[in-house]
Amino acid sequence: MEWILEIYDKVKWIHSAEGISQLVGSGGLFVMTFIIFAETGLLFGFFLPGDSLLITAGVLANPANPNYAVGLDIIHLNIVLILAAIIGNQTGYFLGHKIGDRIWERPDSRFYKRKHLQAAQEFYQKYGGFSVVAARYVPIIRTFVPFVAGVARMPYRKFVGWDIGGGILWITSLLWIGFYLGQTSLANRLDKIIVIVIFVSVLPMVFGIVKKYVTRKS
């Protein structure tokens, strides 16, 4: 049971204001690029802090912020992280296309939960191609939807368009929201901002669960 507690502590730390700030400050663009790529393209990356990472990076990239991370340029960040998000989804799509329906036979493990894949499939079936864009703003779902799109053999040309549009919109919106907050008094309350971001991002999942529960009861 100790390893479970250790993993929990690490995941909790990586989603905290202190943890994300340290990752951005010490790892810089390389670490941020890997996190965005892994969370959007590799199934084991579902626990990584995409939204809160982008907000924090924007805050720390503002020279007007007392905690400004020297070397972080908002334009450079924007371009590189968009590419990471697009390539990440491409990777997830091709993995799903290659593995296909065999993934449903795989047993649960530490880094794979079938329930996450099922939730992503329901999301994809409900929103179609738009799910590739909408999923960008929903933790866990954004990791699995590109994979499900590949499993479902979504036409690649169609997928590419949604992928590029979603990647640009997601990265740019959150990064620049953070950049704007970086020059306000709210920049000193990163912990509160991250809590709000996480709360808002999981609302669609909560609404979905509640709706499913109410439907079953009725």
FENPEUR-V860300 format. One record per pair of residues at least 12 apart in sequence whose ideal C-beta (glycine too) atoms are under 6 Angstrom apart, sorted by the first residue. I is the first residue (numbers start at 1). GAP is how many residues later the second one is. Records with the same first field share a line. If there is no record, write none. Layout:
I: GAP / GAP
This chain:
11: 36
14: 35
15: 34
17: 173 / 174 / 177
20: 29 / 32 / 33 / 36
24: 32 / 33 / 36
25: 44
32: 25
33: 47 / 51
35: 13 / 18
36: 45 / 48 / 49
37: 47 / 51
39: 104
40: 45 / 48 / 49
41: 47 / 50 / 51
44: 67
45: 98
46: 94 / 97
51: 146 / 150
52: 142 / 145
54: 120 / 121
55: 119 / 123 / 142
58: 117 / 120 / 121
59: 119 / 122 / 123 / 128
60: 12
61: 13 / 16 / 118
62: 117 / 120 / 121
64: 119
65: 117 / 122
74: 105
78: 97
81: 90
82: 85 / 86 / 89
85: 82 / 86
86: 77 / 78 / 81
89: 57 / 74
92: 54 / 55
93: 53 / 56 / 57 / 66
95: 52
96: 51 / 54 / 55
97: 53
100: 51
116: 24 / 28
117: 27
120: 21 / 24 / 25 / 28
121: 27
123: 18
124: 21 / 24
129: 29 / 33
131: 14
132: 30 / 31 / 34
133: 29 / 32 / 33
136: 30 / 34
138: 66
139: 62
